[in-house]
Amino acid sequence: MGRLVVIEGLDGAGKNTLTHRLLDALSALGVRATTVAFPRYDADVHAELARDALHGRLGDVADSVHAMAVLFALDRRAAADDLRKELAGHDLVLVDRYVASNAAYGAARLHQGARGEFVAWVHALEIERFGLPVPDRHLLLDVPRTVAAERAAHRERTQPGRTRDRYESDADLQDRTAEVYRELAAAGWLAPWTVLDGAAGLAPTDPGWAALADDLARPRDPR
């Protein structure tokens, strides 16, 4: 069974870039790795509905923190069997956003922290009730909200149809979400966390890059 490594961070933190750089580095080390990204907006009806809600196309659905969280959670539940197959067929599966994303954004919307009721509710829903695979590791791209916002705005300008949604355009929400992510990392929620400087980036020539790839390439602890 392969290791499940999750990459988390704000919108515009650089998760997609890190995911594909790591995939290349791990492949060069002989690691059988693949990637999965959530939400699966173009592959799952629940994610599609969540996207519609975030763009104001489903009435007041987006006003409900729990309703939005359920839609995102159902997307992962629908993908759970395929995710297990990927884990069975690879040494490592890199996931761009996972359960912690639901916990961080929902808690931030409710002005709660990592030890609040909402984070516990997400754990009960996605891990206990839905039985989603538990991560082996989290990588948090910690980046100032202003940097993430600039990247998201650039993406909006340069990628047709990539209009920022309700969450992405809410600066205060992004600030609060970043803080909840840091709290989740400090608490080791679900799995150990490694915090990376998302503002500076981690170029392939950086000495830390090889160390990170080597660390992830280690086989799962059999204990």
N, C-alpha and C positions, 0 to 999 in steps of 0.2 A: 504494500500500500504506500502510495506516494505521500509527500508532505503537502499540506495546504497552507500556502503563504498568501496573506492578504495585504494589499496596498491600500492605505486610507489617506484621506486629506481633503481639504476644501476643494470646491470647484475652481479649476485653474491652478492647482498645486503642482501639476506635472505627473499625475498618476499614470496616464497612458504612455508618456515618454519613458518613465522609469520601468514600467512593465515590459516594454519591448526591448529596452537596453539590457535588462536583466535576462530576458529570454535569450537574446543573442549571446550574452556572456556565459550563461549556463550551458547552452548548446555547445559552445566552444570548449567547455570543460567535460563534455561527454554526458551531460545530464539530460535525461529525457524529460523535457519540460513543455508545458503548454499553458495557454492563458484563457481565462473566462472573465467577462466584464458584466457588471450589474449597474443599473437596471438594463434588462434586455428589451429596450424600447421597440425594436423591430421584430422581436421573436416571441413575445409573450403578451397576452391580452391584458394582464394585470398591470404590467409595466406601461403598456400603451395607454391605458386608462389613467395611470398616474401622470404620465406626460401631458395628456389632455387637461387634467385637473390643474397642473402647475402652469399651464398656459391659459387658464380661465375658460376652458371649453366644457367644463362639467359642473356648472353652477357653483354651489358653495362647498363642494367636496373637499377642495384644498384647504378650507377653513378648519377642518377636523384633523388634528394631529394624529389621532389614532387611526382614522380611516386611511390616511395616506400611508401610514406605517404598515397597515394590513396589506395594502396593494403591493408595496415593495416586498413585503415578506412572502406574499403568495407567488410573486415572480421567482423568488429563490426556492420556494417549496416545489414549484413546477420543474425547476432545474436540478433538484437534488439527486435524482437517480442518474442523470447524465454526469453530474459532478462526481458522483461515486465511481462511475465507469472511468472517467478521466483520471481519477486518483489511482484506480487499480491498474491503469495502463501506462502511467508515467511515474517518474521519480519525484516530480514536483509540479504542482499546479499553482500558478500565479493568478490571484483573483483581484481585479480592479473593482473595489467597493464590495462590502459584504455586510454582515449583521451589524458591525460596529457603526457603519454609516447611518443605519436606521436609528440606532441608539443615540448617536451624537446629535443628529439633526432634530429628532423629535424632542429630546431633552432640552436642547437649546431653544426650540420654539416655545416650550413650556417654562422657560427660565429655571430649569432644574440642572443639577450637576450629575456627575457620574454615579453618585450614590443615591440618586433620587428614585422615585417610584417608576418613572417611565423606563429607565434603563433596565430595571428589574422586570418590568412588563415585557420588554422586547426579548429578554433572555427566556422568559417563560413561554412566549409565543414561538419564537424561531428555533430555539435550541431544545427546549423541553417538549413542547407540543408538536411542532413540525419535524423535529429530529434532524435538523440540518447538520451536516458534517462540521465538527468544531475545528477551528483553525489551529495550526501548529505554531504560527508566528504571525505577528502584524508588523508591517513597516509603515510608519506614519511620516508623511511628508509635511513637516511643520513649516508653514510659510506665512508671512504677514498677510493679512487680508488684502491690503492695498496691492501687493504683488500679484496675488491670486486674481484679484478683480481686473487688473490690467491685462493679464493673460486671457481671462474669460472674455473681456471686451475685444481683444485682438482676434480671438477665435470667432466671435460673433461677426466681426467685420470681414473676415477672410474666408469663412466657411458658409456657403449658401444654406439657408434653412436652420442655422445654428443660433437662433435667437435665445438670449438668456431667459431662463424661466423664473418663477416667483422666488425660489430659494436663492438662485444665483444673483439676482438683482437686489437682494436685501442685505445691505452692508452690516447692519446690526446683527442679523441672524448669523452671518458668516463669522463675525467676531465671537459670538457666543459659542458657535459650533467648534471653532478652533480651541476654545478653552475646554470644552467638554472632551474633545479628542485628547488633549494633554492630560486631563484627569483620568481618562480610560487607560492611557498608556502608563501613567504612574501607578495605577492600581493593578496593572497586568490583567485587564479584563479579558476573559476567555482564553488568553494565551499570552506568552511574553511579547513585548513590544520593543521595537528598535525605532528611535526617533531620528530622522534624517533632516538635514537643513535643505528644505525645498526651495529657499530663496537663492542660495548659492548654486544649487544644482550639484549633481554628482557626475562629472564628466568621466568618460572611459579612461582618461589618462590620470585621474585622481588616484593616489595610492589607496584610498579607502574603498575604491570601486572593486579592486581585486579581492580585498579582504571580505567585502560583503558577498560577492559572488561565491568565493570559496566557502564561506560560512553556510550559505544556503545550499551549497552542493553536498554538504555532509548528509549521509543517510539518516533516516529517522532512527531515533533511539529506540531499540527493541524493548526496553523496559515498559 
